[in-house]
Amino acid sequence: MGYHAMSLTKGRIWDNWIRITRNSDVMGGRACIRGMRVTVGMIVGQIGAGHSVDEILASYPYLEQEDVMAGASLRRVACRRTRGCAATA
């Protein structure tokens, strides 16, 4: 199965969400950053633990700032749609 960009905006893909992919063969089909084995949940967990974008980028040097921002924005939209999120990822 191939990669596909995620869209939670009724058919409209936000530019930074093109970085978020899902593939049933990668990380059990969880939302990942650019097809890599880095899930959106991992990024959100780092943010939730108080790590800065710079610290996340230092821990994952193959990521770009836009990758981290895409993961964070996806989480915000998902929280709005479910009317709130737990404090942790």
PyMOL commands that set and color helices and strands:
alter all, ss='L'
color gray80, all
select helices_A, chain A and resi 15-19+27-29+40-48+53-59+65-81
alter helices_A, ss='H'
color red, helices_A
select strands_A, chain A and resi 4-5+20-22+32-33
alter strands_A, ss='S'
color yellow, strands_A
deselect
rebuild
show_as cartoon
